Amino acid sequence: MSTGSSGAGAGPVALVRRPSPSLADGLVTHIERTPVDAELALRQWHRYTALLREHGWRTWEVEPADDCPDGVFVEDTVVVYRNAALIARPGAPSRLPETAGTERLLREAGLFVARVRAPGTLEGGDVLKVGDTVYVGCGGRTNAEGVRQLRTAFEPFGATVVPVPVRSVLHLKSAVTALPDGTVIGHPSLVDEPGLFPRLLSVPEEAGAHVVLLGGNRLLLSAAAPRTAELLASLGHEPVPVELSEYERLEGCVTCLSVRLRGLYELREPPPGE
């Protein structure tokens, strides 16, 4: 199902999935569990998707996965490079059912689709694309065989795949993301191998390590990182803050709630869901 669409071919697309009623039961691995307010989480999700649309993105809803508490973190279900989509194979067994809806939508949209096969595991939150360089976190939810299969899938299209050890956080993009000019940003406490990134900018808050590129100099980031927003504004960017407290309680961040599709050709609008 698509929401807020402005018609096929008009602007970039973000895949999203509304939170499950059982969101509060989502997995937590690197932080202490705290209560999640499901109603507040739903309001925050609606605001997040509204901000995407306000900044020129079409949002396509992947079919609900109400039996999957972590299903709202739709970024983990797929990695897209150019017009090729690699359907993930989550490292957490409880998340395996999440990928089917994403695969159906992307096939309907006309992308070339492949899948990670056992014994490989790969979650999209472990993949950071900076131009044609694809950094892949390895050591948590993504294993070496998953990295190998991603390399096989994307290198023929021009990607250079760089494995990055991940030990301190859930996913690579829990530690680092990138600015429009390719500068990688992260909080020093979260980055295990800073030397793997040619340009790394330290930010003052852990929540500030995560940005979504909205287009131009606009950056969507957590409202929990006001000092990082000030830093980025001083560098000429336009921070767009969004409240994500209930997802941050589950190790989520601003990137986890969508799959951003940019610059794809012949992308078809999927038919409305039931």
Secondary structure by P-SEA (a helix, b strand, c coil): cccccccccccbbbbbbccccccccccccccccccccaaaaaaaaaaaaaaaaaabbbbbbccccccccccccccccccccccbbbbbbccccccccccaaaaaaaaaaccbbbbbcccbbbbcccccccccbbbbbccccccaaaaaaaaaaccccbbbbbbbbbccccccccccccccccbbbbbcccccccccccbbbbcccccccccccccccbbbbbcccaaaaaaaaaabbbbbbbbcaaaaaacccccccbbbbccccccccccccc
